[in-house]
Amino acid sequence: MKIDWISASLLAPVNDLVTMFASGLDLSEKVACRGINGFHHGVQVCRGETVFVSVYYGGNHTQGWVHVIGSGDRAQWVSDLLRQNYPTHRVTRMDIAEDYDDPIAWGQFERFVERLARKHHMGGSFRRFDGGLDHQNGRTIYLGSRHSTVQLRIYEKGKKDGGSPNWVRVELVVKPSKVEGKEWLASAMPAQVFGASRWASELGEFMGVQELHRVNVGTVYVKTDLDKRTLALVRQYGPTILELLKTDCDGSPQVLGEKLVGAIIQEQELRERIRSMAR
């Protein structure tokens, strides 16, 4: 098993961090890039066209934190350097990958994950894609949503990227919501990451991982459509609502609520009368 993606946050001098990554690579160069996720600046350590690590920093709300991302074959290298030099970092996402080159691998995993989804009542998050005509582009299975703290992705990598048609990759994506979970990932071995949920532990055991210990990495709260619309209402009309509370409702939230609900009902009744007249 190997780390296939890592994103981590830590408190460290940006120049020291970038120098650490660059010093471990021959013929490397530092290239400025755009910031992401609230970070205003970024720099990538590259060799030719290959990006080995991206470092993001600066911003009004980052409070001195620096964010690091490594993916693919470089992820394990990034993780190793962070563990050696900054052991107290926090991992916000880690992907663990295991490869199989066996003609029966896809069928075995497909059947096992389907049973796993039924057992843990995860049918709504179980998705299967056929990869086109005769699966020439490779099939993919997902368990868990991209918003979950733990998501499974299994796909025929050989058909997707070229290589043996029997090449199947199993990827477990873990995105802790708890600080404790982020700090635990900073030192966890790849096989231990399967302890991040009950169903992932069962998958790990199916893959031959022994003595797994469950770790609570938290849950991710996903806003409902109503939550999003309420937030939009508050952002757009919040000042007006507060003005009404102060000037027309004597500071009483109850009076404000009655006033707003009454106005909404009155407006709806007026629109209904107009629609009825137009019929």
Secondary structure by P-SEA (a helix, b strand, c coil): ccccbbbbcccccaaaaaaaaaaaccbbbbbbbbbcccccccccccccccccbbbbbbccccccbbbbbbcccaaaaaaaaaaaccccccccbbbbbbbbbccaaaaaaaaaaaaaaaaacccccbbbbccccccccbbbbbcccccccbbbbbccccccccccccbbbbbbbbbbccaaaaaaaccccccccccccaaaaaaaaaacccbbbbbccbbbbbbcaaaaaaaaaaaacaaaaaaaacccccccaaaaaaaaaaaaaaaaaaaaaaaaaac
